[in-house]
Amino acid sequence: MSDIVIRPMKDEDLPEMIRIWNRVVEDGMAFPQIEELDEKEGYEFFHQQYTAAAIADGRVAGLYILHPNNIGRAGRIANASYAVDAGLRGQHIGEKLVKDCLVQAKKQGYRILQFNAVVASNIHAYHLYLRLGFVDLGIIPGAFQNKNNEYEDIHVMYHTL
C-alpha cells in the first residue's frame, strides 16, 4: 500500500465512503446506527460538517466525520466517528485519521473532542485513543446493544485541543 493521504472528502468518494460506513454499521459492534445509509442519506450524512477521506492507492481506505457534539454554550465540543475499510484494518489508517481530526477540530475552533460511546470491546480503538492522549472519563455500564443483542459498557472520552 502506498502512502496514505488524508484530505477533505470529494463527492466522488461517496460510494466508497458509504460502503465502508455501512460495513461498520452491519458489523454491529462499534457504531450506534442500525440502519445502513443509502446514496441520498449518505450524501446528507457526510455533508453535515467536516468529512475527510484517507486515500491509499487511489481509493478510499477510511474516513472520519467531525461535527458539533453540542450546541450553544457547549458548542465548542466536537464529536467524531471513524471508519476504516475492513480489508485494510491494522495498518494504522485509523491512527492517521484521528491525528488529522484533532488538527482539523482545533482549526475549526473546537476546544475539546469528545467521544460519547467507545464500546468496551473495541479495544484497538480504545487503546489508540489513550495513546493519543484522550482521557477516559468513565464507563456507562451496559449502554451499547451490539449486533448479538448483548449489552456492553461504553467509555466516555475526551481530548483537549
C-alpha positions as CSV (number, residue, x, y, z in Angstrom):
1,M,0.0,0.0,0.0
2,S,1.3,3.4,-0.9
3,D,1.4,6.4,1.4
4,I,-1.9,7.4,2.9
5,V,-3.2,10.9,2.3
6,I,-5.9,12.4,4.5
7,R,-7.9,15.1,2.7
8,P,-11.3,16.6,2.7
9,M,-13.8,14.2,1.0
10,K,-14.9,14.8,-2.5
11,D,-18.3,13.8,-3.9
12,E,-16.7,11.1,-6.0
13,D,-15.5,9.4,-2.7
14,L,-19.1,9.0,-1.5
15,P,-19.8,5.5,-2.9
16,E,-16.8,4.0,-1.2
17,M,-17.3,6.0,2.0
18,I,-20.9,4.8,2.2
19,R,-19.7,1.2,1.6
20,I,-17.1,1.4,4.3
21,W,-19.5,3.1,6.8
22,N,-22.2,0.6,6.1
23,R,-19.9,-2.3,6.8
24,V,-19.2,-1.0,10.3
25,V,-22.9,-0.5,10.8
26,E,-23.6,-4.0,9.6
27,D,-20.9,-5.4,11.9
28,G,-22.9,-4.0,14.7
29,M,-20.1,-3.8,17.2
30,A,-18.9,-0.1,17.2
31,F,-21.5,2.4,15.8
32,P,-24.9,3.1,17.4
33,Q,-26.6,3.2,14.0
34,I,-28.7,0.2,13.0
35,E,-29.8,1.3,9.5
36,E,-27.3,1.5,6.6
37,L,-27.1,4.6,4.5
38,D,-28.4,4.7,1.0
39,E,-26.9,7.1,-1.6
40,K,-29.2,10.1,-0.6
41,E,-28.8,9.6,3.1
42,G,-25.0,9.1,2.7
43,Y,-24.7,12.4,0.8
44,E,-26.6,14.3,3.6
45,F,-24.8,12.5,6.4
46,F,-21.3,13.1,5.1
47,H,-22.0,16.7,4.3
48,Q,-23.3,17.7,7.8
49,Q,-20.0,19.2,8.9
50,Y,-16.4,18.2,8.0
51,T,-15.6,14.9,6.5
52,A,-12.2,13.6,5.5
53,A,-11.1,10.6,3.5
54,A,-8.0,8.5,3.8
55,I,-6.7,7.8,0.3
56,A,-4.4,4.9,-0.4
57,D,-3.5,3.6,-3.9
58,G,-6.1,6.0,-5.4
59,R,-9.0,4.7,-3.4
60,V,-10.8,5.5,-0.1
61,A,-9.3,3.4,2.7
62,G,-11.1,5.1,5.6
63,L,-12.9,8.3,6.7
64,Y,-13.9,10.4,9.5
65,I,-16.8,12.8,10.2
66,L,-16.3,15.7,12.5
67,H,-19.3,17.6,13.9
68,P,-20.5,19.5,17.0
69,N,-21.2,17.4,20.0
70,N,-23.5,20.0,21.5
71,I,-24.9,23.5,20.7
72,G,-24.8,27.0,22.2
73,R,-22.7,27.4,25.2
74,A,-21.3,23.9,24.9
75,G,-20.8,24.3,21.1
76,R,-17.0,24.2,21.3
77,I,-17.1,20.5,21.9
78,A,-16.7,18.3,18.8
79,N,-17.6,14.7,18.2
80,A,-16.2,12.4,15.5
81,S,-16.6,9.0,14.1
82,Y,-14.1,6.9,12.2
83,A,-14.3,4.0,9.8
84,V,-11.6,2.0,8.0
85,D,-12.1,-0.4,5.1
86,A,-12.4,-3.8,6.7
87,G,-9.7,-5.2,4.4
88,L,-7.2,-2.5,5.4
89,R,-7.6,-2.6,9.2
90,G,-4.4,-3.0,11.3
91,Q,-2.3,-0.7,9.0
92,H,-2.5,2.4,11.2
93,I,-5.1,4.2,9.0
94,G,-7.3,4.9,12.0
95,E,-4.4,6.5,13.8
96,K,-3.8,8.8,10.9
97,L,-7.5,9.7,10.7
98,V,-7.7,10.5,14.4
99,K,-4.5,12.6,14.3
100,D,-5.8,14.6,11.4
101,C,-9.2,15.0,13.1
102,L,-7.5,16.5,16.1
103,V,-5.8,19.1,13.9
104,Q,-9.0,19.9,11.9
105,A,-11.1,20.2,15.1
106,K,-8.7,22.8,16.5
107,K,-8.6,24.7,13.2
108,Q,-12.4,24.8,13.3
109,G,-12.4,26.4,16.7
110,Y,-13.3,23.5,18.8
111,R,-11.7,23.2,22.3
112,I,-12.5,19.6,23.0
113,L,-13.0,16.4,21.0
114,Q,-15.4,14.1,23.0
115,F,-16.4,10.6,22.2
116,N,-19.7,9.7,23.8
117,A,-19.6,5.9,23.2
118,V,-16.4,4.0,22.8
119,V,-17.6,0.4,23.0
120,A,-15.6,-1.6,25.6
121,S,-14.9,-4.5,23.2
122,N,-13.5,-2.1,20.6
123,I,-10.1,-2.4,22.4
124,H,-7.9,-1.3,19.4
125,A,-9.7,2.0,19.2
126,Y,-9.8,2.4,23.0
127,H,-6.0,1.9,23.3
128,L,-5.4,4.1,20.3
129,Y,-7.3,6.9,21.9
130,L,-5.4,6.5,25.2
131,R,-2.1,6.5,23.3
132,L,-3.1,9.7,21.6
133,G,-3.8,11.5,24.9
134,F,-7.6,11.0,25.3
135,V,-8.8,10.9,28.9
136,D,-11.3,8.2,29.9
137,L,-14.0,9.9,31.9
138,G,-15.5,6.6,32.9
139,I,-17.8,3.8,31.9
140,I,-21.5,3.7,31.3
141,P,-22.4,0.1,32.1
142,G,-24.4,-1.9,29.6
143,A,-25.2,1.2,27.4
144,F,-24.5,-0.4,24.0
145,Q,-26.5,-3.2,22.5
146,N,-24.3,-5.0,19.9
147,K,-25.5,-7.0,16.9
148,N,-25.6,-10.1,19.1
149,N,-28.1,-8.4,21.4
150,E,-25.6,-8.3,24.2
151,Y,-25.2,-5.2,26.3
152,E,-21.7,-3.8,26.6
153,D,-20.1,-1.0,28.5
154,I,-19.1,2.2,26.8
155,H,-16.3,4.7,27.7
156,V,-16.8,8.4,27.5
157,M,-13.5,10.0,26.4
158,Y,-12.2,13.5,25.6
159,H,-9.1,15.2,24.3
160,T,-8.4,18.9,24.9
161,L,-7.3,20.7,21.8
